[in-house]
Amino acid sequence: MAITATVLGDNHRYQINPKIKVYSLTDVGFQQTKLGNFHLEQPISGNSPYVESYKLKIKIMQNLKDLRIDTTDNSGMHVINIFKLKDNQEVIEQYNYAIKNLLDREILTIV
């Protein structure tokens, strides 16, 4: 894990906001794992909100300093670059919306 993270193809680097609170993580949908880490899987799909095509996966370690962000296929096993997909405009729009929500709620900051 790293203190800063980037998504494959994204120009921005993100880090955990120093003002983060544990309850704010659960408010936006993070779930705490058995080891005490926080994990969020959010579907980002292009055409239909009911069909999962890609996932935004974010993991924050229990020390609230280390971060990992990935975009994956539907299975969650393969990291993909959503910025190189054909007809990716709606997928990128949903990705940006999800990241903006985390920035607005002071969970992440741009480095």
Biopython code that builds the backbone (N, CA, C, O; Angstrom):
import numpy as np
from Bio.PDB.StructureBuilder import StructureBuilder

atoms = [
    (1, "MET", "N", (0.832, -1.184, 0.000)),
    (1, "MET", "CA", (0.000, 0.000, 0.000)),
    (1, "MET", "C", (0.875, 1.245, 0.000)),
    (1, "MET", "O", (2.014, 1.235, 0.467)),
    (2, "ALA", "N", (0.316, 2.294, -0.528)),
    (2, "ALA", "CA", (1.057, 3.545, -0.630)),
    (2, "ALA", "C", (0.262, 4.671, 0.028)),
    (2, "ALA", "O", (-0.947, 4.564, 0.235)),
    (3, "ILE", "N", (0.957, 5.730, 0.345)),
    (3, "ILE", "CA", (0.298, 6.892, 0.929)),
    (3, "ILE", "C", (-0.498, 7.630, -0.143)),
    (3, "ILE", "O", (-1.560, 8.181, 0.146)),
    (4, "THR", "N", (0.003, 7.647, -1.370)),
    (4, "THR", "CA", (-0.739, 8.225, -2.487)),
    (4, "THR", "C", (-1.095, 7.114, -3.464)),
    (4, "THR", "O", (-0.410, 6.095, -3.546)),
    (5, "ALA", "N", (-2.182, 7.331, -4.204)),
    (5, "ALA", "CA", (-2.622, 6.322, -5.165)),
    (5, "ALA", "C", (-3.150, 7.015, -6.408)),
    (5, "ALA", "O", (-3.594, 8.162, -6.362)),
    (6, "THR", "N", (-3.093, 6.301, -7.507)),
    (6, "THR", "CA", (-3.642, 6.794, -8.755)),
    (6, "THR", "C", (-4.361, 5.653, -9.452)),
    (6, "THR", "O", (-4.035, 4.483, -9.252)),
    (7, "VAL", "N", (-5.330, 6.001, -10.263)),
    (7, "VAL", "CA", (-6.049, 5.019, -11.064)),
    (7, "VAL", "C", (-5.377, 4.958, -12.421)),
    (7, "VAL", "O", (-4.980, 5.984, -12.973)),
    (8, "LEU", "N", (-5.252, 3.761, -12.955)),
    (8, "LEU", "CA", (-4.624, 3.553, -14.250)),
    (8, "LEU", "C", (-5.284, 4.448, -15.300)),
    (8, "LEU", "O", (-6.475, 4.304, -15.579)),
    (9, "GLY", "N", (-4.519, 5.366, -15.879)),
    (9, "GLY", "CA", (-5.019, 6.270, -16.905)),
    (9, "GLY", "C", (-5.439, 7.638, -16.393)),
    (9, "GLY", "O", (-5.591, 8.566, -17.187)),
    (10, "ASP", "N", (-5.629, 7.786, -15.091)),
    (10, "ASP", "CA", (-6.040, 9.072, -14.516)),
    (10, "ASP", "C", (-4.802, 9.932, -14.285)),
    (10, "ASP", "O", (-3.747, 9.421, -13.908)),
    (11, "ASN", "N", (-4.932, 11.237, -14.513)),
    (11, "ASN", "CA", (-3.810, 12.160, -14.344)),
    (11, "ASN", "C", (-3.621, 12.614, -12.898)),
    (11, "ASN", "O", (-2.578, 13.172, -12.558)),
    (12, "HIS", "N", (-4.611, 12.381, -12.053)),
    (12, "HIS", "CA", (-4.556, 12.851, -10.670)),
    (12, "HIS", "C", (-4.013, 11.774, -9.744)),
    (12, "HIS", "O", (-4.201, 10.578, -9.965)),
    (13, "ARG", "N", (-3.329, 12.239, -8.692)),
    (13, "ARG", "CA", (-2.897, 11.354, -7.606)),
    (13, "ARG", "C", (-3.711, 11.745, -6.375)),
    (13, "ARG", "O", (-3.948, 12.925, -6.115)),
    (14, "TYR", "N", (-4.127, 10.742, -5.635)),
    (14, "TYR", "CA", (-4.980, 10.965, -4.477)),
    (14, "TYR", "C", (-4.287, 10.477, -3.213)),
    (14, "TYR", "O", (-3.459, 9.567, -3.248)),
    (15, "GLN", "N", (-4.644, 11.101, -2.103)),
    (15, "GLN", "CA", (-4.203, 10.624, -0.799)),
    (15, "GLN", "C", (-5.372, 10.779, 0.161)),
    (15, "GLN", "O", (-6.343, 11.478, -0.127)),
    (16, "ILE", "N", (-5.264, 10.127, 1.289)),
    (16, "ILE", "CA", (-6.311, 10.207, 2.296)),
    (16, "ILE", "C", (-6.220, 11.567, 2.977)),
    (16, "ILE", "O", (-5.137, 12.025, 3.340)),
    (17, "ASN", "N", (-7.368, 12.196, 3.141)),
    (17, "ASN", "CA", (-7.429, 13.501, 3.793)),
    (17, "ASN", "C", (-6.994, 13.359, 5.254)),
    (17, "ASN", "O", (-7.481, 12.467, 5.949)),
    (18, "PRO", "N", (-6.099, 14.208, 5.728)),
    (18, "PRO", "CA", (-5.645, 14.114, 7.125)),
    (18, "PRO", "C", (-6.771, 14.325, 8.142)),
    (18, "PRO", "O", (-6.648, 13.904, 9.292)),
    (19, "LYS", "N", (-7.869, 14.973, 7.731)),
    (19, "LYS", "CA", (-8.991, 15.228, 8.637)),
    (19, "LYS", "C", (-10.017, 14.095, 8.647)),
    (19, "LYS", "O", (-11.102, 14.257, 9.204)),
    (20, "ILE", "N", (-9.694, 12.954, 8.042)),
    (20, "ILE", "CA", (-10.655, 11.868, 7.891)),
    (20, "ILE", "C", (-11.100, 11.310, 9.245)),
    (20, "ILE", "O", (-10.318, 11.232, 10.192)),
    (21, "LYS", "N", (-12.362, 10.931, 9.306)),
    (21, "LYS", "CA", (-12.939, 10.286, 10.484)),
    (21, "LYS", "C", (-13.486, 8.926, 10.052)),
    (21, "LYS", "O", (-13.955, 8.771, 8.925)),
    (22, "VAL", "N", (-13.425, 7.954, 10.943)),
    (22, "VAL", "CA", (-13.881, 6.602, 10.617)),
    (22, "VAL", "C", (-15.362, 6.602, 10.245)),
    (22, "VAL", "O", (-15.759, 5.910, 9.308)),
    (23, "TYR", "N", (-16.179, 7.364, 10.959)),
    (23, "TYR", "CA", (-17.611, 7.358, 10.668)),
    (23, "TYR", "C", (-17.918, 7.926, 9.286)),
    (23, "TYR", "O", (-18.921, 7.551, 8.678)),
    (24, "SER", "N", (-17.072, 8.823, 8.778)),
    (24, "SER", "CA", (-17.316, 9.353, 7.436)),
    (24, "SER", "C", (-17.087, 8.281, 6.376)),
    (24, "SER", "O", (-17.707, 8.327, 5.313)),
    (25, "LEU", "N", (-16.210, 7.321, 6.646)),
    (25, "LEU", "CA", (-16.003, 6.210, 5.714)),
    (25, "LEU", "C", (-17.255, 5.346, 5.622)),
    (25, "LEU", "O", (-17.678, 4.977, 4.527)),
    (26, "THR", "N", (-17.845, 5.024, 6.763)),
    (26, "THR", "CA", (-19.045, 4.191, 6.739)),
    (26, "THR", "C", (-20.236, 4.946, 6.152)),
    (26, "THR", "O", (-21.132, 4.330, 5.575)),
    (27, "ASP", "N", (-20.255, 6.259, 6.293)),
    (27, "ASP", "CA", (-21.339, 7.061, 5.721)),
    (27, "ASP", "C", (-21.394, 6.971, 4.202)),
    (27, "ASP", "O", (-22.478, 7.034, 3.622)),
    (28, "VAL", "N", (-20.242, 6.823, 3.544)),
    (28, "VAL", "CA", (-20.224, 6.766, 2.077)),
    (28, "VAL", "C", (-20.192, 5.337, 1.540)),
    (28, "VAL", "O", (-20.099, 5.136, 0.329)),
    (29, "GLY", "N", (-20.267, 4.340, 2.430)),
    (29, "GLY", "CA", (-20.385, 2.968, 1.963)),
    (29, "GLY", "C", (-19.185, 2.068, 2.175)),
    (29, "GLY", "O", (-19.212, 0.912, 1.753)),
    (30, "PHE", "N", (-18.136, 2.555, 2.813)),
    (30, "PHE", "CA", (-16.997, 1.692, 3.114)),
    (30, "PHE", "C", (-17.426, 0.653, 4.148)),
    (30, "PHE", "O", (-18.207, 0.944, 5.054)),
    (31, "GLN", "N", (-16.907, -0.553, 3.995)),
    (31, "GLN", "CA", (-17.158, -1.615, 4.961)),
    (31, "GLN", "C", (-15.842, -1.983, 5.626)),
    (31, "GLN", "O", (-14.794, -2.023, 4.982)),
    (32, "GLN", "N", (-15.913, -2.249, 6.915)),
    (32, "GLN", "CA", (-14.703, -2.607, 7.647)),
    (32, "GLN", "C", (-14.487, -4.113, 7.546)),
    (32, "GLN", "O", (-15.407, -4.899, 7.772)),
    (33, "THR", "N", (-13.257, -4.505, 7.204)),
    (33, "THR", "CA", (-12.915, -5.918, 7.078)),
    (33, "THR", "C", (-12.552, -6.493, 8.446)),
    (33, "THR", "O", (-12.471, -5.764, 9.434)),
    (34, "LYS", "N", (-12.338, -7.798, 8.490)),
    (34, "LYS", "CA", (-11.965, -8.459, 9.745)),
    (34, "LYS", "C", (-10.648, -7.930, 10.301)),
    (34, "LYS", "O", (-10.439, -7.917, 11.514)),
    (35, "LEU", "N", (-9.762, -7.493, 9.410)),
    (35, "LEU", "CA", (-8.463, -6.970, 9.842)),
    (35, "LEU", "C", (-8.510, -5.500, 10.240)),
    (35, "LEU", "O", (-7.503, -4.946, 10.680)),
    (36, "GLY", "N", (-9.676, -4.858, 10.088)),
    (36, "GLY", "CA", (-9.804, -3.460, 10.467)),
    (36, "GLY", "C", (-9.596, -2.475, 9.332)),
    (36, "GLY", "O", (-9.671, -1.265, 9.547)),
    (37, "ASN", "N", (-9.336, -2.968, 8.128)),
    (37, "ASN", "CA", (-9.192, -2.097, 6.964)),
    (37, "ASN", "C", (-10.573, -1.700, 6.456)),
    (37, "ASN", "O", (-11.579, -2.286, 6.856)),
    (38, "PHE", "N", (-10.620, -0.707, 5.579)),
    (38, "PHE", "CA", (-11.882, -0.243, 5.016)),
    (38, "PHE", "C", (-11.870, -0.474, 3.514)),
    (38, "PHE", "O", (-10.880, -0.189, 2.840)),
    (39, "HIS", "N", (-12.985, -0.995, 2.992)),
    (39, "HIS", "CA", (-13.057, -1.414, 1.600)),
    (39, "HIS", "C", (-14.351, -0.885, 0.981)),
    (39, "HIS", "O", (-15.424, -0.989, 1.576)),
    (40, "LEU", "N", (-14.235, -0.318, -0.217)),
    (40, "LEU", "CA", (-15.402, 0.159, -0.959)),
    (40, "LEU", "C", (-15.341, -0.404, -2.365)),
    (40, "LEU", "O", (-14.319, -0.290, -3.041)),
    (41, "GLU", "N", (-16.438, -1.015, -2.810)),
    (41, "GLU", "CA", (-16.591, -1.449, -4.200)),
    (41, "GLU", "C", (-17.821, -0.757, -4.737)),
    (41, "GLU", "O", (-18.931, -0.981, -4.256)),
    (42, "GLN", "N", (-17.622, 0.081, -5.733)),
    (42, "GLN", "CA", (-18.732, 0.828, -6.304)),
    (42, "GLN", "C", (-18.828, 0.528, -7.787)),
    (42, "GLN", "O", (-17.850, 0.699, -8.514)),
    (43, "PRO", "N", (-20.000, 0.078, -8.253)),
    (43, "PRO", "CA", (-20.134, -0.188, -9.686)),
    (43, "PRO", "C", (-20.114, 1.116, -10.481)),
    (43, "PRO", "O", (-20.738, 2.103, -10.091)),
    (44, "ILE", "N", (-19.399, 1.104, -11.583)),
    (44, "ILE", "CA", (-19.436, 2.216, -12.534)),
    (44, "ILE", "C", (-19.722, 1.594, -13.892)),
    (44, "ILE", "O", (-18.877, 0.910, -14.470)),
    (45, "SER", "N", (-20.916, 1.842, -14.386)),
    (45, "SER", "CA", (-21.304, 1.246, -15.659)),
    (45, "SER", "C", (-21.744, 2.346, -16.597)),
    (45, "SER", "O", (-22.224, 3.395, -16.167)),
    (46, "GLY", "N", (-21.578, 2.099, -17.863)),
    (46, "GLY", "CA", (-21.836, 3.133, -18.845)),
    (46, "GLY", "C", (-23.293, 3.386, -19.134)),
    (46, "GLY", "O", (-23.792, 4.484, -18.885)),
    (47, "ASN", "N", (-23.981, 2.401, -19.650)),
    (47, "ASN", "CA", (-25.315, 2.628, -20.183)),
    (47, "ASN", "C", (-26.428, 2.440, -19.170)),
    (47, "ASN", "O", (-27.361, 3.242, -19.129)),
    (48, "SER", "N", (-26.355, 1.423, -18.369)),
    (48, "SER", "CA", (-27.447, 1.088, -17.471)),
    (48, "SER", "C", (-26.969, 1.063, -16.027)),
    (48, "SER", "O", (-25.910, 0.506, -15.735)),
    (49, "PRO", "N", (-27.732, 1.656, -15.126)),
    (49, "PRO", "CA", (-27.355, 1.579, -13.718)),
    (49, "PRO", "C", (-27.604, 0.196, -13.120)),
    (49, "PRO", "O", (-27.175, -0.083, -12.001)),
    (50, "TYR", "N", (-28.296, -0.673, -13.864)),
    (50, "TYR", "CA", (-28.636, -2.000, -13.359)),
    (50, "TYR", "C", (-27.675, -3.079, -13.826)),
    (50, "TYR", "O", (-27.720, -4.204, -13.327)),
    (51, "VAL", "N", (-26.804, -2.753, -14.777)),
    (51, "VAL", "CA", (-25.854, -3.728, -15.308)),
    (51, "VAL", "C", (-24.452, -3.299, -14.882)),
    (51, "VAL", "O", (-23.949, -2.260, -15.310)),
    (52, "GLU", "N", (-23.831, -4.117, -14.033)),
    (52, "GLU", "CA", (-22.455, -3.823, -13.615)),
    (52, "GLU", "C", (-21.509, -4.171, -14.744)),
    (52, "GLU", "O", (-21.504, -5.301, -15.232)),
    (53, "SER", "N", (-20.709, -3.205, -15.159)),
    (53, "SER", "CA", (-19.710, -3.521, -16.170)),
    (53, "SER", "C", (-18.297, -3.293, -15.638)),
    (53, "SER", "O", (-17.367, -3.991, -16.041)),
    (54, "TYR", "N", (-18.129, -2.338, -14.749)),
    (54, "TYR", "CA", (-16.819, -2.047, -14.164)),
    (54, "TYR", "C", (-17.018, -1.688, -12.695)),
    (54, "TYR", "O", (-18.123, -1.355, -12.266)),
    (55, "LYS", "N", (-15.936, -1.760, -11.938)),
    (55, "LYS", "CA", (-16.002, -1.429, -10.514)),
    (55, "LYS", "C", (-14.878, -0.477, -10.141)),
    (55, "LYS", "O", (-13.763, -0.575, -10.652)),
    (56, "LEU", "N", (-15.188, 0.429, -9.257)),
    (56, "LEU", "CA", (-14.189, 1.266, -8.609)),
    (56, "LEU", "C", (-13.942, 0.642, -7.242)),
    (56, "LEU", "O", (-14.855, 0.549, -6.420)),
    (57, "LYS", "N", (-12.708, 0.217, -7.003)),
    (57, "LYS", "CA", (-12.359, -0.441, -5.742)),
    (57, "LYS", "C", (-11.363, 0.432, -4.986)),
    (57, "LYS", "O", (-10.314, 0.805, -5.512)),
    (58, "ILE", "N", (-11.712, 0.747, -3.745)),
    (58, "ILE", "CA", (-10.853, 1.579, -2.906)),
    (58, "ILE", "C", (-10.626, 0.847, -1.590)),
    (58, "ILE", "O", (-11.569, 0.361, -0.964)),
    (59, "LYS", "N", (-9.375, 0.775, -1.184)),
    (59, "LYS", "CA", (-9.023, 0.140, 0.083)),
    (59, "LYS", "C", (-8.197, 1.123, 0.901)),
    (59, "LYS", "O", (-7.201, 1.668, 0.426)),
    (60, "ILE", "N", (-8.629, 1.338, 2.133)),
    (60, "ILE", "CA", (-7.920, 2.198, 3.079)),
    (60, "ILE", "C", (-7.520, 1.326, 4.263)),
    (60, "ILE", "O", (-8.355, 0.655, 4.868)),
    (61, "MET", "N", (-6.243, 1.349, 4.580)),
    (61, "MET", "CA", (-5.740, 0.527, 5.681)),
    (61, "MET", "C", (-6.195, 1.108, 7.019)),
    (61, "MET", "O", (-6.570, 2.277, 7.103)),
    (62, "GLN", "N", (-6.156, 0.287, 8.054)),
    (62, "GLN", "CA", (-6.674, 0.679, 9.367)),
    (62, "GLN", "C", (-5.942, 1.861, 9.983)),
    (62, "GLN", "O", (-6.488, 2.536, 10.856)),
    (63, "ASN", "N", (-4.704, 2.125, 9.542)),
    (63, "ASN", "CA", (-3.975, 3.284, 10.068)),
    (63, "ASN", "C", (-4.460, 4.599, 9.454)),
    (63, "ASN", "O", (-4.004, 5.673, 9.845)),
    (64, "LEU", "N", (-5.387, 4.514, 8.491)),
    (64, "LEU", "CA", (-5.976, 5.665, 7.790)),
    (64, "LEU", "C", (-4.928, 6.514, 7.083)),
    (64, "LEU", "O", (-5.088, 7.728, 6.952)),
    (65, "LYS", "N", (-3.857, 5.874, 6.630)),
    (65, "LYS", "CA", (-2.815, 6.572, 5.880)),
    (65, "LYS", "C", (-2.534, 5.915, 4.531)),
    (65, "LYS", "O", (-2.245, 6.610, 3.558)),
    (66, "ASP", "N", (-2.615, 4.595, 4.459)),
    (66, "ASP", "CA", (-2.294, 3.868, 3.231)),
    (66, "ASP", "C", (-3.555, 3.651, 2.402)),
    (66, "ASP", "O", (-4.632, 3.384, 2.934)),
    (67, "LEU", "N", (-3.392, 3.774, 1.075)),
    (67, "LEU", "CA", (-4.527, 3.819, 0.162)),
    (67, "LEU", "C", (-4.226, 3.037, -1.104)),
    (67, "LEU", "O", (-3.093, 3.013, -1.584)),
    (68, "ARG", "N", (-5.268, 2.392, -1.640)),
    (68, "ARG", "CA", (-5.164, 1.745, -2.948)),
    (68, "ARG", "C", (-6.472, 1.995, -3.686)),
    (68, "ARG", "O", (-7.554, 1.806, -3.130)),
    (69, "ILE", "N", (-6.365, 2.425, -4.956)),
    (69, "ILE", "CA", (-7.536, 2.683, -5.789)),
    (69, "ILE", "C", (-7.334, 1.966, -7.117)),
    (69, "ILE", "O", (-6.279, 2.088, -7.740)),
    (70, "ASP", "N", (-8.352, 1.212, -7.552)),
    (70, "ASP", "CA", (-8.294, 0.510, -8.836)),
    (70, "ASP", "C", (-9.645, 0.581, -9.524)),
    (70, "ASP", "O", (-10.681, 0.698, -8.869)),
    (71, "THR", "N", (-9.629, 0.511, -10.843)),
    (71, "THR", "CA", (-10.835, 0.255, -11.618)),
    (71, "THR", "C", (-10.667, -1.136, -12.206)),
    (71, "THR", "O", (-9.632, -1.451, -12.792)),
    (72, "THR", "N", (-11.692, -1.965, -12.046)),
    (72, "THR", "CA", (-11.595, -3.357, -12.467)),
    (72, "THR", "C", (-12.756, -3.720, -13.378)),
    (72, "THR", "O", (-13.710, -2.958, -13.544)),
    (73, "ASP", "N", (-12.646, -4.913, -13.966)),
    (73, "ASP", "CA", (-13.763, -5.437, -14.738)),
    (73, "ASP", "C", (-14.851, -5.897, -13.766)),
    (73, "ASP", "O", (-14.716, -5.744, -12.552)),
    (74, "ASN", "N", (-15.924, -6.461, -14.312)),
    (74, "ASN", "CA", (-17.067, -6.866, -13.500)),
    (74, "ASN", "C", (-16.699, -7.891, -12.437)),
    (74, "ASN", "O", (-17.282, -7.892, -11.353)),
    (75, "SER", "N", (-15.744, -8.761, -12.730)),
    (75, "SER", "CA", (-15.357, -9.790, -11.761)),
    (75, "SER", "C", (-14.560, -9.201, -10.597)),
    (75, "SER", "O", (-14.489, -9.808, -9.528)),
    (76, "GLY", "N", (-13.971, -8.044, -10.791)),
    (76, "GLY", "CA", (-13.156, -7.422, -9.758)),
    (76, "GLY", "C", (-11.741, -7.960, -9.697)),
    (76, "GLY", "O", (-10.970, -7.586, -8.814)),
    (77, "MET", "N", (-11.395, -8.837, -10.630)),
    (77, "MET", "CA", (-10.093, -9.501, -10.602)),
    (77, "MET", "C", (-9.044, -8.826, -11.487)),
    (77, "MET", "O", (-7.849, -8.929, -11.212)),
    (78, "HIS", "N", (-9.474, -8.143, -12.539)),
    (78, "HIS", "CA", (-8.541, -7.596, -13.519)),
    (78, "HIS", "C", (-8.609, -6.072, -13.526)),
    (78, "HIS", "O", (-9.666, -5.491, -13.771)),
    (79, "VAL", "N", (-7.484, -5.436, -13.258)),
    (79, "VAL", "CA", (-7.406, -3.974, -13.290)),
    (79, "VAL", "C", (-7.443, -3.528, -14.746)),
    (79, "VAL", "O", (-6.730, -4.073, -15.589)),
    (80, "ILE", "N", (-8.284, -2.528, -15.038)),
    (80, "ILE", "CA", (-8.411, -2.030, -16.408)),
    (80, "ILE", "C", (-8.241, -0.516, -16.426)),
    (80, "ILE", "O", (-8.381, 0.157, -15.405)),
    (81, "ASN", "N", (-7.941, -0.007, -17.598)),
    (81, "ASN", "CA", (-7.831, 1.431, -17.821)),
    (81, "ASN", "C", (-9.126, 1.886, -18.478)),
    (81, "ASN", "O", (-9.305, 1.706, -19.683)),
    (82, "ILE", "N", (-10.029, 2.474, -17.701)),
    (82, "ILE", "CA", (-11.318, 2.889, -18.251)),
    (82, "ILE", "C", (-11.173, 4.056, -19.219)),
    (82, "ILE", "O", (-12.083, 4.323, -20.005)),
    (83, "PHE", "N", (-10.054, 4.746, -19.173)),
    (83, "PHE", "CA", (-9.843, 5.900, -20.040)),
    (83, "PHE", "C", (-9.508, 5.486, -21.468)),
    (83, "PHE", "O", (-9.564, 6.314, -22.377)),
    (84, "LYS", "N", (-9.160, 4.219, -21.680)),
    (84, "LYS", "CA", (-8.851, 3.727, -23.020)),
    (84, "LYS", "C", (-9.974, 2.886, -23.619)),
    (84, "LYS", "O", (-9.817, 2.328, -24.705)),
    (85, "LEU", "N", (-11.103, 2.790, -22.923)),
    (85, "LEU", "CA", (-12.216, 1.994, -23.423)),
    (85, "LEU", "C", (-12.901, 2.694, -24.588)),
    (85, "LEU", "O", (-12.893, 3.921, -24.685)),
    (86, "LYS", "N", (-13.486, 1.905, -25.458)),
    (86, "LYS", "CA", (-14.282, 2.446, -26.555)),
    (86, "LYS", "C", (-15.612, 2.931, -25.967)),
    (86, "LYS", "O", (-16.196, 2.248, -25.126)),
    (87, "ASP", "N", (-16.086, 4.075, -26.390)),
    (87, "ASP", "CA", (-17.334, 4.668, -25.882)),
    (87, "ASP", "C", (-17.317, 4.761, -24.355)),
    (87, "ASP", "O", (-18.215, 4.248, -23.687)),
    (88, "ASN", "N", (-16.305, 5.409, -23.817)),
    (88, "ASN", "CA", (-16.085, 5.435, -22.376)),
    (88, "ASN", "C", (-16.636, 6.669, -21.677)),
    (88, "ASN", "O", (-16.458, 6.803, -20.466)),
    (89, "GLN", "N", (-17.288, 7.564, -22.378)),
    (89, "GLN", "CA", (-17.677, 8.849, -21.810)),
    (89, "GLN", "C", (-18.554, 8.698, -20.568)),
    (89, "GLN", "O", (-18.325, 9.373, -19.565)),
    (90, "GLU", "N", (-19.559, 7.816, -20.627)),
    (90, "GLU", "CA", (-20.456, 7.650, -19.481)),
    (90, "GLU", "C", (-19.756, 6.965, -18.310)),
    (90, "GLU", "O", (-20.031, 7.285, -17.153)),
    (91, "VAL", "N", (-18.860, 6.033, -18.597)),
    (91, "VAL", "CA", (-18.108, 5.346, -17.541)),
    (91, "VAL", "C", (-17.200, 6.341, -16.826)),
    (91, "VAL", "O", (-17.125, 6.345, -15.597)),
    (92, "ILE", "N", (-16.515, 7.177, -17.587)),
    (92, "ILE", "CA", (-15.629, 8.183, -16.988)),
    (92, "ILE", "C", (-16.437, 9.205, -16.195)),
    (92, "ILE", "O", (-15.988, 9.669, -15.147)),
    (93, "GLU", "N", (-17.614, 9.557, -16.680)),
    (93, "GLU", "CA", (-18.470, 10.493, -15.955)),
    (93, "GLU", "C", (-18.869, 9.916, -14.590)),
    (93, "GLU", "O", (-18.850, 10.633, -13.589)),
    (94, "GLN", "N", (-19.226, 8.642, -14.544)),
    (94, "GLN", "CA", (-19.590, 8.017, -13.268)),
    (94, "GLN", "C", (-18.375, 7.871, -12.350)),
    (94, "GLN", "O", (-18.490, 8.032, -11.135)),
    (95, "TYR", "N", (-17.223, 7.569, -12.926)),
    (95, "TYR", "CA", (-15.984, 7.497, -12.137)),
    (95, "TYR", "C", (-15.691, 8.863, -11.504)),
    (95, "TYR", "O", (-15.412, 8.949, -10.308)),
    (96, "ASN", "N", (-15.755, 9.925, -12.313)),
    (96, "ASN", "CA", (-15.490, 11.276, -11.803)),
    (96, "ASN", "C", (-16.490, 11.673, -10.724)),
    (96, "ASN", "O", (-16.129, 12.340, -9.755)),
    (97, "TYR", "N", (-17.746, 11.265, -10.891)),
    (97, "TYR", "CA", (-18.770, 11.562, -9.884)),
    (97, "TYR", "C", (-18.435, 10.872, -8.559)),
    (97, "TYR", "O", (-18.549, 11.481, -7.495)),
    (98, "ALA", "N", (-18.022, 9.608, -8.622)),
    (98, "ALA", "CA", (-17.682, 8.857, -7.408)),
    (98, "ALA", "C", (-16.473, 9.476, -6.704)),
    (98, "ALA", "O", (-16.468, 9.614, -5.481)),
    (99, "ILE", "N", (-15.456, 9.845, -7.473)),
    (99, "ILE", "CA", (-14.258, 10.461, -6.886)),
    (99, "ILE", "C", (-14.593, 11.838, -6.311)),
    (99, "ILE", "O", (-14.122, 12.191, -5.230)),
    (100, "LYS", "N", (-15.405, 12.616, -7.032)),
    (100, "LYS", "CA", (-15.792, 13.947, -6.548)),
    (100, "LYS", "C", (-16.545, 13.842, -5.222)),
    (100, "LYS", "O", (-16.357, 14.671, -4.331)),
    (101, "ASN", "N", (-17.394, 12.825, -5.095)),
    (101, "ASN", "CA", (-18.113, 12.612, -3.845)),
    (101, "ASN", "C", (-17.136, 12.376, -2.690)),
    (101, "ASN", "O", (-17.326, 12.914, -1.600)),
    (102, "LEU", "N", (-16.104, 11.582, -2.921)),
    (102, "LEU", "CA", (-15.110, 11.312, -1.880)),
    (102, "LEU", "C", (-14.265, 12.551, -1.572)),
    (102, "LEU", "O", (-13.842, 12.749, -0.433)),
    (103, "LEU", "N", (-14.022, 13.377, -2.581)),
    (103, "LEU", "CA", (-13.298, 14.633, -2.357)),
    (103, "LEU", "C", (-14.162, 15.620, -1.572)),
    (103, "LEU", "O", (-13.678, 16.273, -0.648)),
    (104, "ASP", "N", (-15.437, 15.728, -1.942)),
    (104, "ASP", "CA", (-16.348, 16.656, -1.268)),
    (104, "ASP", "C", (-16.563, 16.290, 0.197)),
    (104, "ASP", "O", (-16.729, 17.170, 1.042)),
    (105, "ARG", "N", (-16.562, 15.016, 0.491)),
    (105, "ARG", "CA", (-16.774, 14.559, 1.867)),
    (105, "ARG", "C", (-15.476, 14.483, 2.667)),
    (105, "ARG", "O", (-15.451, 13.963, 3.783)),
    (106, "GLU", "N", (-14.414, 15.002, 2.088)),
    (106, "GLU", "CA", (-13.102, 15.100, 2.737)),
    (106, "GLU", "C", (-12.547, 13.739, 3.155)),
    (106, "GLU", "O", (-11.954, 13.595, 4.224)),
    (107, "ILE", "N", (-12.753, 12.742, 2.287)),
    (107, "ILE", "CA", (-12.143, 11.432, 2.494)),
    (107, "ILE", "C", (-10.834, 11.367, 1.724)),
    (107, "ILE", "O", (-9.836, 10.852, 2.229)),
    (108, "LEU", "N", (-10.836, 11.888, 0.499)),
    (108, "LEU", "CA", (-9.634, 11.942, -0.325)),
    (108, "LEU", "C", (-9.263, 13.389, -0.609)),
    (108, "LEU", "O", (-10.106, 14.282, -0.531)),
    (109, "THR", "N", (-8.002, 13.613, -0.938)),
    (109, "THR", "CA", (-7.537, 14.898, -1.448)),
    (109, "THR", "C", (-6.668, 14.635, -2.668)),
    (109, "THR", "O", (-6.083, 13.561, -2.807)),
    (110, "ILE", "N", (-6.590, 15.621, -3.545)),
    (110, "ILE", "CA", (-5.724, 15.523, -4.722)),
    (110, "ILE", "C", (-4.342, 16.016, -4.330)),
    (110, "ILE", "O", (-4.200, 17.061, -3.696)),
    (111, "VAL", "N", (-3.329, 15.255, -4.711)),
    (111, "VAL", "CA", (-1.944, 15.620, -4.398)),
    (111, "VAL", "C", (-1.403, 16.473, -5.525)),
    (111, "VAL", "O", (-0.249, 16.899, -5.477)),
]
sb = StructureBuilder()
sb.init_structure("model")
sb.init_model(0)
sb.init_chain("A")
sb.init_seg("    ")
for serial, (resi, resn, name, xyz) in enumerate(atoms, 1):
    if name == "N":
        sb.init_residue(resn, " ", resi, " ")
    sb.init_atom(name, np.array(xyz, "f"), 0.0, 1.0, " ", f" {name:<3s}", serial, name[0])
structure = sb.get_structure()
